[in-house]
Structure formats: C-alpha cells, structure tokens
Amino acid sequence: MIHEGIYGYYQGPTYETKSEIRFQKKYKIDAAGMSTIPESNEAILKGIKVIALSVITNILKENDSEPASHESVIKNAKAASVNLNKILSVLIPQLN
C-alpha cells in the first residue's frame, strides 16, 4: 500500500521515545526515519534529481508496552522488500 504524507527526520541510530511520538502527532508528522532526508539533501546539493520512497518498518504506538526492537524492524523490512521490488521494477524504467 502506498501513502503520501509528512516525513520527519531524526539522527540515529535511535527509536522514538513516547514524547517524540506525541510531538510527531502534534505536528501531524506521518512517518519519521534516520535516512532519506540527509541522502536526498546531499543529492540535491550535487544537482541530482531525487525521488524518494520510504518503507515503514516500525509503527509508532505511544502506549505500546513493548519498545521497538531491531529484530522486528529487520523482519518488517524483509517482508516489505517483495512489494518494494515490484514497485521499483515498474517505476525505474519510467524515469528519464
């Protein structure tokens, strides 16, 4: 499933705290990550055109009793890679 939204950036490696989750909700940030933004900025500074796709591997839940784990993020990334590969195989040939 593809969604469009507002992306926030955090320096990593880290997982969001409950207060950071509340901050994101307050400012209507739909997703956040530790990459995409710095890579895109660097490419743009070098005159490279950018299209960015992000895979959400950690759904933020302010009242979740279990903190995010690296293992669950890796598992979710592997599961998403199948659909991401399908999307990229259609998208890339269309870029010029």
Secondary structure, DSSP 8 states (H G I E B T S, - for coil): ------EEE--SS----HHHHHHHHHTT--EEESSSHHHHHHHHHTT--------------TT-SS---HHHHHHHHHHHHHHHHHHHHHHGGG--
